[in-house]
Amino acid sequence: MISDSTQGNWLHRAERIAVVDVETTGLFKRDRVIEVAVVVLNHHGEVIDEYDTLIDPQRDVGPTDIHGITASMVSAAPTFHDVAGALGS
């Protein structure tokens, strides 16, 4: 839960806020998402929903020493296209 002193006016005006975190194969246009996590907060800053999945980038996973995700971890994961609908909702 977010305290009243840190959440600011924007959270009080919103019905809900989605906080998104991604891990990628790198930092350039050709790189792809390999993990996405979303936490949805209500206007009180309380968690009301969560979503997290690994994503098969259909290419090399990039710097495993930075994000800790290996090729074997994403080998059976869905593609970004497979999860795009769930992320949108």
Kinemage of the C-alpha trace (Angstrom):
@kinemage 1
@onewidth
@group {chain A} dominant
@subgroup {mainchain}
@vectorlist {calphas} color= white
{ca met a 1} P 0.000 0.000 0.000
{ca ile a 2} L 1.224 3.501 -0.843
{ca ser a 3} L 1.085 6.086 1.927
{ca asp a 4} L -0.963 9.279 1.486
{ca ser a 5} L 2.200 11.370 1.630
{ca thr a 6} L 3.785 9.633 -1.390
{ca gln a 7} L 0.866 8.865 -3.686
{ca gly a 8} L 0.026 12.446 -4.685
{ca asn a 9} L -3.087 13.797 -6.351
{ca trp a 10} L -2.829 11.678 -9.503
{ca leu a 11} L -3.649 8.484 -7.617
{ca his a 12} L -6.701 9.968 -5.906
{ca arg a 13} L -8.120 11.098 -9.273
{ca ala a 14} L -7.644 7.726 -10.971
{ca glu a 15} L -9.980 4.794 -10.545
{ca arg a 16} L -6.995 2.495 -10.908
{ca ile a 17} L -3.324 2.688 -11.900
{ca ala a 18} L -1.257 0.000 -13.617
{ca val a 19} L 2.433 -0.183 -12.740
{ca val a 20} L 4.372 -2.035 -15.454
{ca asp a 21} L 7.869 -3.548 -15.315
{ca val a 22} L 9.595 -5.260 -18.238
{ca glu a 23} L 12.804 -7.148 -18.865
{ca thr a 24} L 14.156 -7.052 -22.409
{ca thr a 25} L 16.837 -8.631 -24.566
{ca gly a 26} L 18.515 -5.209 -24.790
{ca leu a 27} L 17.893 -1.489 -25.210
{ca phe a 28} L 17.521 -1.051 -28.967
{ca lys a 29} L 14.590 -1.152 -31.431
{ca arg a 30} L 15.419 -4.711 -32.502
{ca asp a 31} L 15.334 -5.989 -28.901
{ca arg a 32} L 12.298 -7.702 -27.454
{ca val a 33} L 10.429 -8.111 -24.180
{ca ile a 34} L 11.256 -11.316 -22.267
{ca glu a 35} L 9.277 -10.705 -19.073
{ca val a 36} L 6.435 -8.409 -18.155
{ca ala a 37} L 4.829 -7.771 -14.784
{ca val a 38} L 1.847 -5.535 -14.037
{ca val a 39} L 0.473 -4.531 -10.651
{ca val a 40} L -2.880 -2.733 -10.631
{ca leu a 41} L -3.621 -0.367 -7.728
{ca asn a 42} L -6.935 1.155 -6.696
{ca his a 43} L -7.284 4.846 -5.769
{ca his a 44} L -6.164 4.016 -2.208
{ca gly a 45} L -2.892 2.552 -3.483
{ca glu a 46} L -3.928 -1.005 -2.622
{ca val a 47} L -3.038 -3.870 -4.968
{ca ile a 48} L -6.187 -5.155 -6.688
{ca asp a 49} L -4.650 -7.294 -9.446
{ca glu a 50} L -1.287 -8.681 -10.579
{ca tyr a 51} L 0.019 -10.233 -13.789
{ca asp a 52} L 3.477 -11.663 -14.486
{ca thr a 53} L 4.794 -13.817 -17.306
{ca leu a 54} L 7.976 -14.754 -19.060
{ca ile a 55} L 7.846 -14.201 -22.831
{ca asp a 56} L 9.602 -16.145 -25.566
{ca pro a 57} L 11.400 -13.476 -27.627
{ca gln a 58} L 11.999 -15.981 -30.432
{ca arg a 59} L 15.652 -14.947 -30.434
{ca asp a 60} L 18.622 -14.815 -28.043
{ca val a 61} L 17.580 -13.635 -24.554
{ca gly a 62} L 20.444 -11.152 -24.286
{ca pro a 63} L 22.453 -10.333 -21.145
{ca thr a 64} L 21.400 -13.093 -18.736
{ca asp a 65} L 23.856 -11.712 -16.157
{ca ile a 66} L 21.724 -8.536 -15.984
{ca his a 67} L 18.139 -9.861 -15.984
{ca gly a 68} L 18.734 -13.451 -14.833
{ca ile a 69} L 16.475 -14.960 -17.494
{ca thr a 70} L 17.892 -17.878 -19.469
{ca ala a 71} L 16.893 -19.361 -22.814
{ca ser a 72} L 15.635 -22.502 -21.077
{ca met a 73} L 13.351 -20.377 -18.873
{ca val a 74} L 11.559 -18.864 -21.894
{ca ser a 75} L 11.597 -21.947 -24.147
{ca ala a 76} L 8.017 -22.920 -23.191
{ca ala a 77} L 6.800 -19.340 -22.529
{ca pro a 78} L 4.168 -17.626 -24.670
{ca thr a 79} L 5.173 -15.066 -27.302
{ca phe a 80} L 4.373 -11.377 -26.863
{ca his a 81} L 1.584 -11.765 -29.416
{ca asp a 82} L 0.082 -14.506 -27.217
{ca val a 83} L -0.094 -12.250 -24.130
{ca ala a 84} L -0.823 -8.852 -25.730
{ca gly a 85} L -4.581 -9.188 -25.195
{ca ala a 86} L -4.210 -10.014 -21.512
{ca leu a 87} L -1.837 -7.068 -21.058
{ca gly a 88} L -4.276 -4.730 -22.757
{ca ser a 89} L -7.086 -5.712 -20.470
